[in-house]
Amino acid sequence: MDAIKGVVHIFGNNIDTDQIYPGRYLELTEPQDIAKHAMEGADEAFPSKVKPGDIIVAGKNFGCGSSREHAVITLLAAGVKAVIAKSFARIFYRNAINRGLCVVEIPDLDLSKIQDGLSVSVDVREGRAAFSNGYEARFVPFSDHILEIFEAGGVIPLYKSKTEER
């Protein structure tokens, strides 16, 4: 995994887990049903706009709220490949890595230079996000261990692959 490329969907600050996946849908278990409600609390049209491989770009404190993994599961089910934000709620950040969703924290991200519909290429090894309008932002590259988790599709698939090797 060297680069992730996708179309940008912009969101603001303090996007909480109930906006990412409203709690009233917690009884749903099938990924295709869950995906129909992704980001519904922040943008009702998002489920009809998002395409596999798209990337969310947001402000501060993305994923605040509950510790449920449902928010991450929902984004993955909707096809979101990565979330770039100025900051993340710590539990969401760890849940995302555990589930294999790439989460890129860029504290000095200038959201005024990014619009919906731009494309972005995120180089996870070099720590660079390059947007199609020429704007670039740098971040601390991921460790090899985190990249291994992403490539495996999460901690559990990585663990299973390691135990099968024995």
Rosetta blueprint (number, residue, H / E / L):
1 M L
2 D L
3 A E
4 I E
5 K E
6 G E
7 V E
8 V E
9 H E
10 I E
11 F L
12 G L
13 N L
14 N L
15 I L
16 D E
17 T H
18 D H
19 Q H
20 I H
21 Y L
22 P L
23 G H
24 R H
25 Y H
26 L L
27 E L
28 L L
29 T L
30 E L
31 P H
32 Q H
33 D H
34 I H
35 A H
36 K L
37 H L
38 A L
39 M L
40 E L
41 G L
42 A L
43 D L
44 E L
45 A L
46 F H
47 P H
48 S H
49 K H
50 V L
51 K L
52 P L
53 G L
54 D L
55 I E
56 I E
57 V E
58 A E
59 G L
60 K L
61 N L
62 F E
63 G L
64 C E
65 G L
66 S L
67 S L
68 R L
69 E L
70 H H
71 A H
72 V H
73 I H
74 T H
75 L H
76 L H
77 A H
78 A H
79 G L
80 V L
81 K L
82 A E
83 V E
84 I E
85 A E
86 K L
87 S L
88 F E
89 A L
90 R H
91 I H
92 F H
93 Y H
94 R H
95 N H
96 A H
97 I H
98 N H
99 R H
100 G L
101 L L
102 C E
103 V E
104 V E
105 E E
106 I L
107 P L
108 D L
109 L L
110 D L
111 L H
112 S H
113 K H
114 I L
115 Q L
116 D L
117 G L
118 L L
119 S E
120 V E
121 S E
122 V E
123 D E
124 V L
125 R L
126 E L
127 G L
128 R E
129 A E
130 A E
131 F E
132 S L
133 N L
134 G L
135 Y L
136 E E
137 A E
138 R E
139 F L
140 V L
141 P L
142 F L
143 S L
144 D H
145 H H
146 I H
147 L H
148 E H
149 I H
150 F H
151 E H
152 A H
153 G L
154 G L
155 V H
156 I H
157 P H
158 L H
159 Y H
160 K H
161 S H
162 K H
163 T H
164 E H
165 E H
166 R L
